[in-house]
Amino acid sequence: MKLSYTDYDAVLFDLDGVLTLTMRIHALCWKRMFDAYLQERAEQLDQLFRPFEIEDDYKPYVDGKLRYDGVRSFLKSRGISLPEGTPDDSPELTTVCGLGNRKDRMVSDMIATDGVEVISGSIAALHRVRAQGFLTAVVSASKNCEKVLKVAGIFDLFDAIVDGRVAARLGLPGKPEPDTFLQAARELGVEPARAIVVEDAISGVQAGRAGGFGLVIGIDHYDDNGALLQGGADIVVKDLLEVF
């Protein structure tokens, strides 16, 4: 299935799992951060240590969400409540913000050490839509978004970037709320109905559907076809070159 380019004016891409494989970095850092905290907590309370499981915990609780939302979501799933803290909290503090900042530091260190792997089909599709005159934006929960785009060599291929830093500055709620996608559409000067959202996370396709976007494309990395469609994707593909 190939899309008709005359029906839309812009394509809004998620970052992790859509353009890059930094989702692997994020998943590993979430696990390392949470496991260290959970191990310490188990020892303090004389309880059995139950680790963060990437297969069971990553997708439903943290994938695609703003950093602190992910911390809250996972801790809630374990019945754990922590002080909120502030975004300026040291990564050593045991607060929601402290744990989120600890994970962010791990991600930044891994990107600097290991670099960024791009998804070749998505990058080829990105070049195609720009050649057709589409406006393009990245909409990501990551506060490392600009760094990732620069390391990957694709920073200059976007007309707008709405990431975790922009969301924090403007007070925008993260996915599954549509606000970050709607902000990107505003920055591009296009109506949501004339824009395409590309996502791999359930929370992301939910955001695209809630925002009234013209088309929501889900990318299926984990045999999540049914879940992505149920979440709000109009179509689900393995590779963006199937539609662009």
C-alpha positions as CSV (number, residue, x, y, z in Angstrom):
1,M,0.0,0.0,0.0
2,K,1.4,3.4,-1.1
3,L,0.0,6.6,0.3
4,S,-1.3,9.4,-1.9
5,Y,0.9,12.4,-1.3
6,T,-1.8,14.8,-2.2
7,D,-3.9,14.0,0.9
8,Y,-1.4,15.3,3.5
9,D,1.1,18.1,4.1
10,A,3.3,16.9,6.9
11,V,4.7,13.7,8.6
12,L,5.3,13.7,12.4
13,F,7.8,11.0,13.4
14,D,8.4,9.6,16.8
15,L,12.2,9.0,17.4
16,D,12.9,5.9,19.4
17,G,11.9,2.8,17.4
18,V,10.8,4.8,14.4
19,L,13.9,6.6,13.2
20,T,16.5,5.1,15.5
21,L,17.1,2.0,17.5
22,T,17.7,4.0,20.7
23,M,14.8,2.2,22.2
24,R,17.3,-0.6,23.0
25,I,19.4,2.0,24.9
26,H,16.4,3.3,26.7
27,A,15.1,-0.2,27.7
28,L,18.5,-1.2,29.0
29,C,18.9,2.0,31.0
30,W,15.4,1.8,32.5
31,K,16.3,-1.7,33.6
32,R,19.6,-0.8,35.1
33,M,18.2,2.2,36.9
34,F,15.1,0.4,38.3
35,D,17.0,-2.7,39.2
36,A,19.5,-0.8,41.3
37,Y,16.7,1.0,43.1
38,L,14.5,-2.1,43.6
39,Q,17.5,-4.1,44.9
40,E,18.3,-1.4,47.4
41,R,14.7,-1.1,48.5
42,A,14.3,-4.9,48.8
43,E,17.4,-5.0,51.1
44,Q,16.1,-2.2,53.2
45,L,12.7,-3.7,53.7
46,D,14.0,-7.3,53.9
47,Q,11.8,-8.3,50.8
48,L,12.4,-10.4,47.8
49,F,14.1,-8.5,44.9
50,R,11.8,-8.5,41.8
51,P,13.7,-6.9,38.9
52,F,12.3,-4.7,36.1
53,E,11.6,-7.1,33.2
54,I,12.1,-5.5,29.7
55,E,9.6,-8.0,28.1
56,D,6.9,-7.4,30.6
57,D,7.4,-3.8,32.0
58,Y,9.0,-1.7,29.2
59,K,6.1,-1.5,26.7
60,P,3.2,-0.9,29.1
61,Y,4.8,1.4,31.7
62,V,7.6,3.4,30.1
63,D,7.8,3.2,26.4
64,G,7.0,6.5,24.6
65,K,6.3,8.3,27.8
66,L,8.0,11.4,29.3
67,R,10.7,10.4,31.7
68,Y,9.0,11.2,35.0
69,D,5.7,9.8,33.7
70,G,7.5,6.5,33.0
71,V,9.0,6.4,36.6
72,R,5.6,7.1,38.1
73,S,3.8,4.5,35.9
74,F,6.2,1.7,36.7
75,L,6.4,2.4,40.4
76,K,2.6,2.5,40.5
77,S,2.5,-1.0,38.9
78,R,4.6,-2.2,41.9
79,G,2.6,-0.4,44.5
80,I,5.5,2.0,45.3
81,S,5.0,5.7,46.0
82,L,8.0,8.1,46.2
83,P,8.2,11.9,46.7
84,E,8.0,13.8,43.4
85,G,11.0,15.9,43.9
86,T,11.9,18.5,41.3
87,P,13.5,18.4,37.8
88,D,16.7,19.8,39.4
89,D,17.0,16.8,41.7
90,S,20.4,15.0,41.8
91,P,20.4,11.6,40.1
92,E,21.4,10.3,43.5
93,L,18.1,11.3,45.2
94,T,15.4,8.7,45.6
95,T,12.5,10.7,44.2
96,V,10.5,10.4,41.0
97,C,12.6,13.1,39.4
98,G,15.9,11.8,40.9
99,L,15.3,8.3,39.4
100,G,14.3,9.8,36.1
101,N,17.4,12.0,36.0
102,R,19.5,8.9,36.9
103,K,18.1,7.1,33.9
104,D,18.7,10.1,31.7
105,R,22.3,10.3,32.7
106,M,22.7,6.6,31.8
107,V,21.2,7.2,28.4
108,S,23.4,10.2,27.7
109,D,26.5,8.2,28.6
110,M,25.5,5.3,26.4
111,I,24.8,7.5,23.4
112,A,28.2,9.2,23.8
113,T,30.0,5.8,24.1
114,D,28.0,3.6,21.7
115,G,26.6,6.1,19.2
116,V,23.2,5.7,17.6
117,E,21.9,3.1,15.1
118,V,19.3,4.3,12.6
119,I,16.5,2.3,11.0
120,S,17.5,2.4,7.3
121,G,14.0,2.0,5.9
122,S,12.7,4.9,7.9
123,I,15.6,7.1,6.9
124,A,15.0,6.3,3.3
125,A,11.3,7.0,3.7
126,L,12.1,10.3,5.4
127,H,14.2,11.4,2.4
128,R,11.3,10.4,0.1
129,V,8.7,12.5,1.9
130,R,10.9,15.5,2.0
131,A,11.7,15.2,-1.7
132,Q,7.9,15.2,-2.2
133,G,7.7,18.5,-0.4
134,F,6.3,17.3,2.9
135,L,7.0,19.2,6.1
136,T,8.6,16.9,8.8
137,A,8.8,16.9,12.5
138,V,10.1,14.7,15.3
139,V,7.9,14.3,18.4
140,S,9.7,12.5,21.1
141,A,9.4,12.2,24.9
142,S,13.2,12.1,25.1
143,K,15.2,15.1,26.4
144,N,18.2,13.6,24.5
145,C,16.3,14.0,21.2
146,E,18.5,16.7,19.6
147,K,21.7,14.9,20.6
148,V,20.4,11.7,19.1
149,L,19.4,13.4,15.8
150,K,22.8,15.1,15.6
151,V,24.8,11.9,16.3
152,A,22.6,10.0,13.8
153,G,23.3,12.7,11.2
154,I,19.6,13.5,10.5
155,F,19.1,16.7,12.6
156,D,18.8,18.9,9.5
157,L,16.0,16.8,8.0
158,F,13.3,18.2,10.3
159,D,11.3,21.5,10.2
160,A,10.3,21.2,13.9
161,I,11.3,19.2,17.0
162,V,9.0,18.8,19.9
163,D,10.8,16.7,22.6
164,G,10.9,16.3,26.3
165,R,12.6,19.6,26.8
166,V,9.9,21.5,24.8
167,A,7.2,19.6,26.6
168,A,8.7,20.6,30.0
169,R,9.1,24.2,29.0
170,L,5.5,24.5,27.7
171,G,3.9,22.3,30.3
172,L,2.6,19.8,27.8
173,P,1.5,16.4,29.0
174,G,3.2,13.5,27.3
175,K,1.7,10.7,25.3
176,P,-0.9,9.2,25.3
177,E,-2.2,12.7,25.4
178,P,-2.0,14.4,22.0
179,D,-0.5,17.7,23.1
180,T,3.1,17.2,21.8
181,F,1.9,16.1,18.4
182,L,-0.5,19.0,18.3
183,Q,2.3,21.4,19.2
184,A,4.4,20.0,16.3
185,A,1.5,20.6,13.9
186,R,1.1,24.2,15.1
187,E,4.8,24.8,14.6
188,L,4.6,23.5,11.1
189,G,1.5,25.5,10.4
190,V,-0.6,22.5,9.3
191,E,-4.0,21.1,10.4
192,P,-3.9,17.8,12.3
193,A,-6.2,16.3,9.7
194,R,-3.6,17.0,7.0
195,A,-0.7,15.4,9.0
196,I,0.5,11.8,9.3
197,V,1.7,10.4,12.7
198,V,4.3,7.6,12.7
199,E,4.7,5.7,16.0
200,D,5.8,2.4,17.4
201,A,4.5,2.8,20.9
202,I,1.0,2.1,22.0
203,S,0.9,5.4,23.9
204,G,2.0,7.1,20.7
205,V,-0.7,5.8,18.4
206,Q,-3.2,6.6,21.1
207,A,-1.9,10.2,21.1
208,G,-2.2,10.4,17.3
209,R,-5.7,9.1,17.4
210,A,-6.7,11.4,20.2
211,G,-5.3,14.4,18.3
212,G,-7.5,13.9,15.3
213,F,-4.6,13.3,12.9
214,G,-5.3,12.4,9.3
215,L,-3.5,9.1,9.4
216,V,-1.8,7.2,12.2
217,I,0.9,4.6,11.1
218,G,2.1,2.0,13.6
219,I,5.5,0.3,13.2
220,D,5.4,-3.2,14.5
221,H,8.7,-4.3,16.1
222,Y,7.4,-6.8,18.6
223,D,4.5,-8.5,16.8
224,D,2.2,-5.9,18.4
225,N,0.0,-5.5,15.3
226,G,-3.3,-6.1,17.1
227,A,-2.4,-3.9,20.1
228,L,-1.3,-1.0,17.8
229,L,-4.5,-1.2,15.8
230,Q,-6.5,-1.3,19.0
231,G,-4.6,1.6,20.3
232,G,-5.5,3.8,17.3
233,A,-3.3,3.0,14.4
234,D,-5.0,3.1,11.0
235,I,-2.4,0.8,9.4
236,V,0.5,-1.2,10.8
237,V,3.8,-1.9,8.9
238,K,7.1,-3.5,9.6
239,D,9.0,-0.9,7.4
240,L,8.0,2.6,6.4
241,L,9.0,1.9,2.9
242,E,5.9,-0.2,2.6
243,V,3.8,3.0,2.6
244,F,6.2,5.8,1.5
